[in-house]
Amino acid sequence: MTKYTVHYFNIKGRGEIVRLMLVAAGVDFEDNRVQGDDWPKLKPTMPTGQMPVLEVDGKKYSQSLAIARYLAKEFGLCGKSNIEQLQVDQVVETVSDLLTEMIKPVFEKDAAKKAEMSKKLNEETIPRVLGVLQNFLEGNGGEYFVGSKTTLADIFFMDIVSRLVEKESKVLDKFPKLAANLKKTQSLPKIEAYLAKRPKTDL
Ligand SMILES: N[C@@H](CCC(=O)N[C@@H](CS)C(=O)NCC(=O)O)C(=O)O
């Protein structure tokens, strides 16, 4: 049996999608949550000097979305055809761009700039991207982003957009189909069980 270890900090960040894909697939894995103090000595042992890293039978691989796509292919969560995989990737890259924008104000030190960035994020970027995602969802009938079952697209959307909902519960009020899709993914039994017990972290 393949042994999987996820190496990442004790946050959701860019690493949670790797954990969620293994959870959704029902595959056991070691969840190595690296403490900040241990990172400097571990950093040179990682392929890109960053995490998340997925270790598969002792070999380490970097890049969260490359890993997520690999797991999606391994476990039937990637779409049934080449065109469905393109549709999955279209959603994944849109959500990834949103995550990049969500992270920017978090690390801004200047208070005025931080406030300006947060305002733009909340008033412009988030509604615009949610509109794009709602169009993708409606273009596929409104239940799943791609095909007729959960794929990496739904799981990554849930991973990132649930963080927005946690901060601002009304964020999906104008996007009821997105809200229903998010809830459906969160209610998948393996994911629901994992979400109930995962460590509570701010990021
Ligand atoms: N494109 C990479 C980005 C990875 C990344 O930025 N990792 C950060 C944490 S989210 C990291 O390892 N930071 C510590 C460091 O660079 O030393 C991915 O998606 O995996």
Ligand as a Chemical Component Dictionary entry (heavy atoms), coordinates in Angstrom:
data_LIG
# 
_chem_comp.id                   LIG 
_chem_comp.type                 NON-POLYMER 
_chem_comp.pdbx_formal_charge   0 
_chem_comp.three_letter_code    LIG 
# 
loop_
_chem_comp_atom.comp_id 
_chem_comp_atom.atom_id 
_chem_comp_atom.alt_atom_id 
_chem_comp_atom.type_symbol 
_chem_comp_atom.charge 
_chem_comp_atom.model_Cartn_x 
_chem_comp_atom.model_Cartn_y 
_chem_comp_atom.model_Cartn_z 
_chem_comp_atom.pdbx_ordinal 
LIG N1  N1  N 0 3.506  27.628 -5.464 1  
LIG C1  C1  C 0 3.774  26.958 -4.215 2  
LIG C2  C2  C 0 3.924  28.017 -3.126 3  
LIG C3  C3  C 0 4.402  27.378 -1.840 4  
LIG C4  C4  C 0 4.594  28.417 -0.749 5  
LIG O1  O1  O 0 4.519  29.644 -0.976 6  
LIG N2  N2  N 0 4.849  27.901 0.451  7  
LIG C5  C5  C 0 5.051  28.751 1.614  8  
LIG C6  C6  C 0 3.926  28.530 2.626  9  
LIG S1  S1  S 0 2.326  28.779 1.892  10 
LIG C7  C7  C 0 6.341  28.357 2.299  11 
LIG O2  O2  O 0 6.751  27.209 2.265  12 
LIG N3  N3  N 0 6.960  29.328 2.967  13 
LIG C8  C8  C 0 8.150  29.110 3.754  14 
LIG C9  C9  C 0 9.408  29.463 3.023  15 
LIG O3  O3  O 0 9.367  29.891 1.851  16 
LIG O4  O4  O 0 10.481 29.314 3.626  17 
LIG C10 C10 C 0 2.629  25.982 -3.884 18 
LIG O5  O5  O 0 1.484  26.268 -4.268 19 
LIG O6  O6  O 0 2.908  24.942 -3.292 20 
# 
loop_
_chem_comp_bond.comp_id 
_chem_comp_bond.atom_id_1 
_chem_comp_bond.atom_id_2 
_chem_comp_bond.value_order 
_chem_comp_bond.pdbx_ordinal 
LIG N1  C1  SING 1  
LIG C1  C2  SING 2  
LIG C1  C10 SING 3  
LIG C2  C3  SING 4  
LIG C3  C4  SING 5  
LIG C4  O1  DOUB 6  
LIG C4  N2  SING 7  
LIG N2  C5  SING 8  
LIG C5  C6  SING 9  
LIG C5  C7  SING 10 
LIG C6  S1  SING 11 
LIG C7  O2  DOUB 12 
LIG C7  N3  SING 13 
LIG N3  C8  SING 14 
LIG C8  C9  SING 15 
LIG C9  O3  DOUB 16 
LIG C9  O4  SING 17 
LIG C10 O5  DOUB 18 
LIG C10 O6  SING 19 
# 
